[in-house]
Amino acid sequence: MSANTDCGRRRLSPPSHDVIGFIIAGGQSTRYGSPKALADVAGERVVDRVERALRAVTSEVLLIANDAALAEAIGIEARRDRVPGLGPIGGLDAALAWAAELGAQGIVVAGCDMPFLPPSLFASILDVARATDADAVLPESDGPRGVEPLAAYYSVSCVPAIEAAISREDQRLIAFHRDVRVERLPLEDVRRHGDPAHIFMNLNTTSDRERADAIARNS
């Protein structure tokens, strides 16, 4: 796999922690029409809301973004996918490889367009990871997959399984789960942190942004 060219502004200090936060912002925002990460929800960029949630549980937050201009605008130290064109699994692969390079044990990961991720959810996910020594901990949801892969914990030990999934051209975010130890945060526990429909909401269209803005202003 090829090396990356770093982009972004905020410089990284040597890590002294076991878990790093990663924001995944590699998508093209085709349906939205402009970078979703920079969308405004109740007077704050979505990516800043995501970063705040991660910083509550980690001492370092990094960014995976394939667009150098977007990384510059976000202002967090960033790298591109190691293998271009894979979608979200490429972002997860890049994040875990970078975390391993920095000597971290794992990552908490979040999509760049999820405005309502509560820090307490990530704290519960990390509690499960530390109690079970799982390779991955995903919160359950009412979504089609039943879990949320972009609001989760992954150990750097997942890298070989992800690389194997990529090699067999399986680009699903759950493609490697059969080869690692996966734990779930039960849906009833997720609900203690808020309405799952809000927690896992992402902005695919401008209508989604308007709805998120209304939710945030009325909460």
Summary of the structure (lengths in Angstrom):
residues: 219
radius of gyration: 16.1
end to end distance: 45.1
largest distance: 46.6
contacts: 743
relative contact order: 0.18
helix: 40%
strand: 17%
